[in-house]
Amino acid sequence: MRRTAVIGAGAAGMMAAIAASEDSRVTLFDKNEIMGRKLLQTGNGKCNFLNVSLSEDNYRGSLISEGIFKAVREKYPEDFILDLFSSFGLLYHIKNKGYYPRSDTSASVNDILINELRQRKVDFHPSTLVKNIEREGDHFILTLMHLKSNKKGRDEEKYDAVVIATGGMAAPKTGSTGDAYYFAKSFGLKVEEALPGLTRLLSPDIFFNETCVRSEVSLKLLIDNEYAGSSEGEMQVTDSGPSGICVFDLSGRAAKALRSGKKCVLSVDLLPEYSEEQVFKLLGRHSGPDNEKTLDIFTGIFSERLSLCIDNKMRKELFPDREHPLIPEIRDLRQIASFIKDLRFEIEGTGDFNSAQVTVGGILGESLTTDLSARDVPGLYFAGECLDIDGDCGGYNLYWAFSSGYAAGKAASQTDAEGSAFYDQDK
């Protein structure tokens, strides 16, 4: 019977092993003691594993432009993943446009995958680091390091195919340390530099001198003064810059731009549900000779702490020559209304990999076929976060992990020395 090795027991790796087990004997390797270590942390431990309104617009990277995401999704769409989990016995429900396990715990998703692997007799090797992969004739040979004993040696098995699903660089404490990039480069594949994604942005602006301040906003990212994306939701004000899911969704694009030396500015609309004229009228309700300070015009509109943040920035940028406390006049209110609708913050960096949820960059689509195999290495497959594709917050990245894992595992179990019989490799 055919033999398939799957390296990495995260979301993509477990799904790859399940798919491959239908047509081959599977050995699953992971340097962690347990499977799904990162999966257990997703969605604050609740595991939003899919979104009700998924589209290509929710993703970025070369796997989009190369048509690989489209090919995988056409073969394994959202309904396929939902039916698959149902067949495993998982109950789920929809909350805030996301699919969650009915238990609202990520452990339910992880446990159902582990249970399926056991039923399919997948051979799991925990605490085992794959140090090297060699191609010998029509087979692959692995060099292993057993982390508990520090013993290193070549695996006695010869594998017809290998699926690499070791993740990217985000959350390195869970074992995501870029192993897939090392293997990809060793076989001649092209790799885009990995950057943190779905993380906070860093700004030196005076506005960010408070913590635990939250506000519903609309955001626009400007790169070298050109529009580069938008999002909306709850922004968190921290002492180092903006955070929150709406900020996370723009962080990958900011990281790429900053790496290229481009200027990044975040435009924040603090009252997106109101027009500028409406904001002017709202401010006017509290404007008058009885005002004792600037903050009076924000009464009932913003919290006191957010009002302080706005006041600091406003005094520095709008009225730098006026005495403090500033007493706004009617003629000032239009400026202030415009200011509130378009606060601009220079972005100088992002959170690091320790705070990132996903990786931006990775193995480029031009090095892969639409079945996620290496173009010039028959039998070698990649899946999940190690590839150059990243999605928004809200189940998009887990959908990719599960669908790409299944696609790679299924193709790997049916490939031969001449290439894959699963997809047309010329696509």
Buried (B, 14 or more C-beta within 10 A) or exposed (E): EBBBBBBBBBBBBBBBBBBBBEBBBBBBBBBBEEBBBBBBBBBEEBBBBBBEEBEEEBBBBBBBBBEBBBBBBEBBBBEBBBEBBEEBEBEBEEEEEBBBBEBBBBBBBBBBBBEBBEEBEBBBBBBBBBBBBEBEEEBBBBBBBBBEEEEEEEBEBBBBBBBBBBBBBBBBEBBBBBBBBBBBEEBEBBBBEBBBBBBBBBBEBEBBBBEEBBBBBBBBBBBEEEEBBBBBBEBBBBEBBBBBBBBBBBBBBBBBBBEEEBEBBBBBBBBEEBEBEEBBEBBBEBBEEEBEEBBBBBEEBBEEBBBBBBBBBBBEBBBEEEEEEBBBEEEBBBBBBEBBBEBBBEBBBBBBBEBBBBBBBBBBBBBBBBBBBBBEBBBBBBBBBBBBBBBBBBBBBBBBBBBBBBBBBBBBBBBEEEBBEBBEBEE
